[in-house]
Amino acid sequence: MQGGLDWELIAMIAAAASAAVIGWDWIASRGGGARSDARKGLLEVAWPVFFIAAMGLLLKFTDFAAVLLLAAVITGLIWLYDASFARKRRTSDVPEPVVVDMARAFFPVIVVVFLIRSFWVEPFKIPSGSMKPTLLVGDFILVNKYTYGIRLPVVNKKVIDINPIRRGDVVVFRYPANPNVDYIKRVVGTPGDRVVYRNKRLTVNDEVAPIQPSGYYTDAELNYLRLPTYSEKLGEKNHQMMIVPAQPPVILADVRQFAHRENCEYNDDGFSCTVPAGHYFMMGDNRDQSSDSRYWGFVPDDHVKGRAFLVWMNFGDFKRIGNGIE
């Protein structure tokens, strides 16, 4: 891994080391005798480290919500079993097992975090510049999970509708090509809309989105090139977007095969797509530096996680803290 720590390797080492300590303690306990204070101290560290590292490694195979749910079930069952059965059989001189103490401490915290991020707000970090100038690399944002409805966590099935997803909303969603990865883009097309983007102008249902020049953005990622920015109106909302004049509206070689690809037509001037039922068309505000629906297709409704509404932290630019997302 370049440019940072390999957290997966660190988690594997931590899990292996802590498992070795737990195994060594189990073997030593089979021989009888009381644990020394040093052994107890090692065990009090080893169990939480093993649990956290193991849960972290599971993120390679599933999403964070599923890992939190699994962690809550495991710690809850350990705590429940001890309270219902094991505790009654322990004599007063036998200390509570470290794993039970860990479960009792972790369980309520995990449940609270799981409920908050599943039904209220969820934090995300902006990893790329596809939403410049609205969102910058390093922005930590909050996403409202109930704006559009109540969804069952993990399976992401909507059980209660609240508000429709509207053109102009900035949403976080599961990337259709890899649902374990989260993307953030702006909704430019809702079910049934005909979205046309030609010569750097966006048209929805034969209505050209009004734009007004709003200045320039100096992009450090493009050798500090000054790029024109515009205030664009989608539906009832105005937002900032920018273009790279020298780049085409769509790079045809990067367009992939995707579900409902037959709903789209491409040429050198741009594209037109009709959004199928139950899907949305997403584009980045950094129009010419965004991997979005024009390249990998429509986003199903059950992939939408929520609406981004606030920048709560940016360690590189504290002035961005508290910025609303329009």
N, C-alpha and C positions, 0 to 999 in steps of 0.2 A: 504493500500500500504506500503511495507517495503522498507527501505533503501532510501527514498526520499520523496519529497512533492507530494501530490495527486493533480495534476494540474487540473483534471476534477472537483474535489470538490471545489477547489479555484475558478474556472471559474463559477461554478453554484452559489456560494455565491456572487461573484462579479456581476453576471448578475441579481440576485434577488435583491441585495441591490441597484444597480443603477436603476433597473426598479421601485423600490419603491420610489426613489427620483423623477424620471420622472413622476410617477403617482401622487405623492403628489403635484408636481408643477402644473400638469394639473388641479387637483381638486381646488387648491388654485387660479389658473388663472380664473376659472369659476366664482369665486366670485367677480371678478373685482379687480382693483387696480394694481399698478405697482410692479414689482418684486424688492425686496431688493437686495443690492449688495451681501449679503451672499447667497441668493437664486440663484442668477445668477452664483456665483462661484461654488456652488454645481452642478448646471445643466451643466456647462461647463466641469465638471469632469465626471458627470454621463453618458452623451450621449456617449463619446468615450469609457468609460469602458464597458457600455452595449453592444456597437457594437463589440468591440474586444472580449469580453467574449462570446457573442452569436456565432460569427464566429468560435471561438476556440472550442465550444461545438459541432459544426457541423462536426468537424474532426472525431468524433466518428462514423459518418455515411458515410462519403465520404473522398476523398483525398484532399490534400492541394490545388492542382490546381483548383479543382471545387469550393472550398471555396473562393479562390482569385477571380475567375471569378464572383461568386455571389456577393462578396463584391464590385467589380468594377461596376457591374450592378446596385446595390442598391444605392451606392454613386453617380454614374453618373446620374441616374434618378432623385434623389433628387436635385442635382445641376441643371440639365436641366429644371426640372419643375419650380424651383424658378426663374431661369434666364428668362424663357419664359413666365411665367404667374404670379406667386406670387409677384415677385419683383415690377412689374408694378402697383399692387394694394396696395402696402404698402406706407404709407405716410412717409415723411422725418423724422418724430419724432418717428417712430416705428423701433426698432433695428432689425437687421437680426436675424432670429431664430438660436439658437445654433446648431440644427441638420444640418442646411444648411451650417453654417461655418465649421462644422466637415466634411461634405461631400466634400466641396470644397477643404479642406486641404488633405483629405485622397485619393480622387479619382486619382490624377496624380501619387501619390506614389504607390498605389496598381497596377495601370496599368503598370508602369515601372517594378515593381517586377514581375508581371505576365508574361510580355513579355520576360524578361531576363531568368527566370527559365523555361519557356515553350520552348524557341527556342535557347537559348545560353548555359548557364551553370546552374546547380542546385547543391546546397550544400547538403551533407549527413554526418551523423556521424556514425562511425563504432561501433556497439553495442556489438559485440561478437568477439571471437578469431578464427573464422572459416577460416580467410584468413591470419593467421600468417604463416610465418614471413613477408609476403609482407605488410599487413595492421594490425595495432594493435588496441586494444580497446581504444577508445578515440580519434582516428584520425578523423579529420574533412576533408572531401575530396570534390573535385569538379568533376562533371560529365558533359562531353560534350554531349549536347542534339542533335547536328546536325551531328555528325560523320557519323551516319548510314542513315540519311535522315531527312526530315522535317515531323513531325507528328502534327496533330491537337491536341491541348491541350484538356484535360478532356476525350475525346473519344479515344485518343491515336491512331488515324488512320493515317498511313503513306501516304502522298500525293506526296512526292518527294524522290526517292532513291538517295543516294549519294555514300556510300561505303558499301560493304558487311560486315557482322559480321564475324570475322575470329577466328580460333582456337588460343587460347592464350590471347585473349582480356579479360580484367577485366570489367565486366558490372554490372550495377544496373538494376534490373527488378522487376516487381510485382510478388510476391510469388503466384504460381498457386493455392495453396489451400486457400489463402486469399489475393485477389488482393489489399486490402487496406494496406498490409504490404510490404515494400520494402526489397529485399535481394541483396547482392553483392557476386558474385562468378566469377570464371574463366571459359570461354568457352572452353570445351575440345572436343565437338562434334558438327558439323554443319549438316544441313539436308543431309541425306543419309549416314553419317559416321557410321561405326561400331566401337563402343567404348568398349574396353575390359580392365578390371582392375583385375588382378590376381596376388597374392603374392606381392602386393604393387607396381606392375609395370603397367604403363599405355600404352596401345597399341591402335592406331587409324588406321583403315583400314590395319591391319596386319603389321603396322610399329611401332616398339617399340620406345616410346619417349626416346631419349638419356638423361641420367642423369650423373652428376658428383658430388661426395661428396663436400660439401662446408663448413662443420663445424658443430657446434652444437648451438641449441637455448635453453636457460634456461627458462622453462615455469613456471611462478609463479602460474598459475592456477592449475598446477599438482605437487604441493609441490616442486617447483624448480627443477623438473626433467630435465636433459639434454637430448634433443632430437636431433637426427641427421637431418641435413638439406642437401638439394641437389639443384643443378642447373639443371633444367629440360627444355628441348627444345620442344616447340609445334609450328609447322609451322616454321616461321622465328624468333620466339621470345624465348628468354631465361628468365626464372623466377625462383624464389626461392620457394621451397616447403619443407615440413617436415612431418615425420611420427612418430607414436608411435609404436615401434617394437613389443611390447607385445600385441597389439590389432589386431583383424582380419581386413581384407580389407573391409569387409562389415558386419554389424550386421544384420543378417537375420531377427531377430524378429522385427526390426524397419522398415523393408520395407513395404510400404503401397500399397494399390490398387490405381492405377492412370491411366489416359488416355494413351492408347497405351502400357499398361503393358505387353501385349503379345509380344512386341518387345524385351523383356529382359529375360535373363536366369540367375538365381542365384544359387550358391553353396557355400560351405565352403571356397573355394579358392578365391571367388570374384564374378564377374558378367560380362556379355556381353550384350550390348544394341545396336540396330540399330535405329538411330535417324530418326523420321518420317519427312516428308516434312513440312516446315514452323515452325520447332521447333529446339531447341538447348539443348545440354546436358551440365550441369554446375557442377563443383566440386570446393570445397574449397582448397586452398593451404595447409591448415592444414588438411591433408588428413584423418586422423583418428579421428578428432574432428570437423567434419563438417556435418551439415544436408544439403544434396544437392540432385542432380537429381537421384542418386542411390537409395534414399529413397522415394522421393515424385514425381519423374517423370520429364518429359521434359517441357521446357519453350517455350510457343508459341511466335512467332515473335512480336505480338502486345503487349506483356508484357514487352518488352525490353525498358528501359528508356534512356540509353546512356552508353558511355564508361567512366570509371573512369580514370582520368589522373594526378591528383595532390593532395598531402596532403598539405592543406593550414594552418592547425592549429592542435596542440595537446598540451593542457594545462599541461599535465604531462610530456612532453618531447619536449622542444622547438627545439631540434636538428632535429626533423622530419619535421619541417616546410619547405616547398618548395621541398620535395621529390617527384620525378616523380613516377608514378605507372606503372611498367612493368609486 
